[in-house]
Amino acid sequence: MRTKPSDAKLIGLFLDMLAAEQGAGPNTLDAYRRDLSDFSEFLGRVGHSFVDAETQTLRDYLADLDTRGFKSTSVARRLSAMRHLYRFLLNERIRGDDPAAILSGPKRGRGLPKVLSIADVDRMLRRAKELSEAEEASPAKRLRALRLYCLLEVLYATGLRVSELVALPRSAAKRDARMIVVRGKGNKERLVPLNEASRQAMADYLAATEAAKTEKKKDGLAASKWLFPSFGESGHLTRQHFARDLKELAVASGLQARLVSPHVLRHAFASHLLHNGADLRIVQTLLGHTDISTTQIYTHVVEERLKSLVRDLHPLAEK
């Protein structure tokens, strides 16, 4: 008699498929692993597994998530993971049916992204610049301030995902570089232009790391292949570390920490471009969105600009 594969083994096989066939990155794989492990734990409590669970059992799990206080967005993400898993099991002939196919997810409104104003971003950039130029700061503190200023300039100039930003290679800081090659989701590469401020910030930060290496006479930050190195497992600065530094900078700039994150600055980049007349398709390319529908969350910005153009420029508009 053939033994049923365990849920843990099926999760492993599923993640291997995502990595090999879809180029899923570590963060995506970790998210799927967490979601499916939670689903598996629920099935175990009710005497089922991935292989024998029926549609009603899957509905019971979604109801359990609601009872536990999960937001509709989180429930929808768990449902998406389940659908992907069962399509995989069906394709691999581990199951002969797809119990998730007829499930419907929670209704959810598509919220508008938080966006900082241009003035808010300018305040943060000015404060970060001041901290990087503070003469009383120790060399180590000044280097950290230069790193934060560089991160902020590059993020606002490019709209990179935070995972893309912290993993930039050292070669991205070449003084004459007008574009950088970014490796995004699905291991796809795209070209992103740099402005003069971001190029200068990278050059200043890199020069400081070189000076620190020379002064200490030992291998350190400058020996890394990463632009923003760390001594952790990843070899580069973590997303969480940057997010913490960014919130501290927000407070120092007179802004509320809860309103500021790397993702909010990515939204600011896109919204400010569109507000100033950029084409939605161009912004899609810069952000690395595969589908234009993802970028269309910013349509409200385009609509507001069109209204203002008609109001201000139409010959018969009321003055």
N, C-alpha and C positions, 0 to 999 in steps of 0.2 A: 504494500500500500504506500502510495506516495505521500511523503510528509509535507504538510503545509509550511511554506516559508514564514518565518517570524516577521512581525511588523518592523523590527529593527533592521533586519536584512533587506526588506523591501524599501525602506527609507534610504538605505545605503545605495541600492541599485538605482532608485529613482534619482537621487542626487548625482550619481555618476553619469546618468543620461543627460541631466541638465548641464553638467559641466562639459561633457564631451560634445554633445550635439547642439546645444544652444549657447555655449560659451558663458554660462552663468558664473558670476564672480563670487568670491568668498562671502560677501555680505548677503547676497541673494540666497546662497546655499544655506547660510546660517539661519536666515528667516524661515525658509521652508522646513529646515530641520526642527526648529522650535515649534512651529505650528503643527507639523505632522506628529511630533512626539506627544504634544498635548492631546491631539485627537486619539492617538494610540492608547494613551493612559485612560481616557474616557471609555474607549471600547473595551479595554481590559476590565474596567470596573463593572461593566454590564454583560460581561461574558462573551465578547465578540472580538474579532480582529479585522484587519483590512480585507482579508480574503472572503469572509462570510458575512460582513455587515450589510444590512439591507437599507433601502432608502429611508424608512421610518427611523432607523437607528441614527442615521446621519442627521435627520431633522431633530431628533432628541438632543444630539450634540450641539446643534446650533441654538436650540432653546436653552441648553445648559450654559452656553456662553453668555446669552442674554441675562440669565439669572445671576451670573457672576459679575454682571455690570460692564461687560465689554461694549465699547462703542460700535455703532453700525459699521464704521469703516474697518474696524478690527474684525468683526464677524464676516464682512465681505471678503477680507483678505484670507481668512481661514477657509471660507467656502471655495475661493479660487484655488488654494493649495489642494483641497480635497478633489476638486474637479481635475486638476492636472494629474494628480496621483492616479485617479481611477481611469483616466484616459490612457495613462502609461500601462496600468495593469491589464487593461483590455487589449491594447496593442501587443503586449508581450504574451497574451493568452494565459495570463495567470488567473484572470477572471473572464467569464464569458458574457458579462453584462457590465453596465456602468450605472451604479446606483445613484451617482451624483448628477446624472444628465438632466433630470427633470426638477432638480432643486432650484428654488428661486431665492435670491439673496434679499437682505433688508433694503428697503428704499432709503436712499440717502441723497441729500442735496449736495450739489457740488459747490463747496465753499470757495470763496475768492481767497487767493493767497495773501498772507500778510505782506505788506510792502512798506519799506521805509521811504520817506521823502528824500529828494535829492539833498535838501538841507541837512537832514539827519545823517546821511552817509558822509556828507562833507564834514560835519562835526566830528564824526568818528575818525575820518582820515586825518584831519588836522590834529586831533588829540594823539593819535598813534604816531604821527610825525614828530610832535613835541616830545613825546616819551623817548623816541629813538634818538633824539638830539640832546637829551638832558646831560649836561656836562658833569653833574654830581653823581651820576649813576656809575656803578661798578662795571667793569668790562663784561662780566657775565650777564648782568641785568640789561646793559645796553644791547648786547647781542640778541637777547630774547625780545627786546622791544623792536629791534630792527626786523627780526623774523616776523613778528606780528604785523608790523606795518607792511612788510612785503606780502604776506598772506592776504591782507585786506586789499591792497592795491590790485593784486593779480585776480582775486576773486571778483571784485567789482568791475574790473576791466574785461573779464572773460565770461563770467557766469558759470564757471566750472562747478560740477558736483563736488562736494567736499572730499569725497573719496578720490576723485581725480586730482584735486588740488594738492592734498598732502602727499600724494604719491608721484608728484612731478620729478623727473630726473634732473640731475645737476646740470645736464647739457641745456636745459630750457633757459638757463640764465645767461646764455651768450649775449654779449652786448649788442651785436649786430642782428639778433634774431627779431624779425618782424612778425613771425608766426611761430606757434608751437604745435607739435603733434601731441594730441591727447588720446589716450587709450581709455575708452568709456565702457558702458555696459555691453555685454556680449563680446567683449574684447575688440570692439570696433574702433577704428582710428578716425579722427577728424582733425582738420586744421582750424586753429583758433587764433585770430590776430591779437597782438599786444599793442597797447598804447605806450607813449613815451614814459609816462609816470610809472607804469608797472615795470617796464624794462629797467628804468633807473633804480627803482626799489630793489629789484633782484640783483642788480650789479652792486649796489651798496651793501646789501646783506651778504653777498658772496665774498666781497672784499673783506668784510669784517670777520667772516669765518676763516679766511686765509690768514688774516693778521693774528687771530687767536691761535691758530695752529703754529705759526712761526714763533710767537711769543712763548708758548708752552713747550716747544721743541718736542712734540710728540704727536702721534696720530690721534685725531679727534674728529670733530664734526666734518672738517673739510675733506677727510679721506673717504667719506661715504659717496655712493653713487646717487643718493637722493638729494634733492635741493633742500628739503626740510628733514634732516636725519634725526634719529632718536636711537637710544640704546635698547629699546624694547624689541619684542619678537618680530614685529613687522619691518624694523629697520628704518622706518620713517615716522614722523609725527602722527599721532592718532587723531581721528576725527573728534573724539571726546575731549582731548587736550585742547585742540584749537577752539572748540565750542566754548569751553570754560574761559579761555583767554579772551575770547570775543565778548562774552557777557561781562567780564570785568572791565573791558574797554568801554562797553556801552554805558556802564554805571559811571565811569570816569568822564564820559562825554555828556553826562546829564540825561541819559536815556534809560528807560526801564529795561532791565536785563531780560525779562520774559518776552519782550518784543523783538529781540535780536538773536539771530542764529545764522550759521553759514547758509542754510537753505533760504532764509528770508533775504539775505543779500543776493542770492542767485535770482530770486523773484524780483528784487529791486533792479538788477541788471536788465532783465527782460522787459519789465514794465517801463523803465525809463527810456530804453531804446524805442519801444513802440510809441510811447507818448511823444517822442521827438521825430516820429515819421518813419521808423524802420519798418520793413516789410515783414509780415508774420512768417513767411517761409524762410527768410534769412535768419530770423530769431530761432526758428525751429532747428536750423542747421547748427547755429552757434551753441545751442543748449544740448545738442546731441539727441533730440527726440526722434525716434523712428517714425512715429505717427503724428501727423499734423493735429489730430484731435487732442493730443496731450498739450500742445502749445496753445490750443484754443481756449484754455482757461484764462488767458490774458485778453480775450476778445473784448471784455468790458473796457479795457484801456483804449483799444482801437475805436470802439464806439464813442467813447467820450471825446476823443480827439476829432472824430468826424463831426460830432455835434458842434464842437467849438469852431471848427473850420467853417461850417455853414453859418453859424451865428456871426462870426467875425468877418467873413469874406463875401458872403452872398450879397449881391448888390441891392436886394430888396429886404434884407434882414433888418429887424428893428434895432435902432441904435439907442 
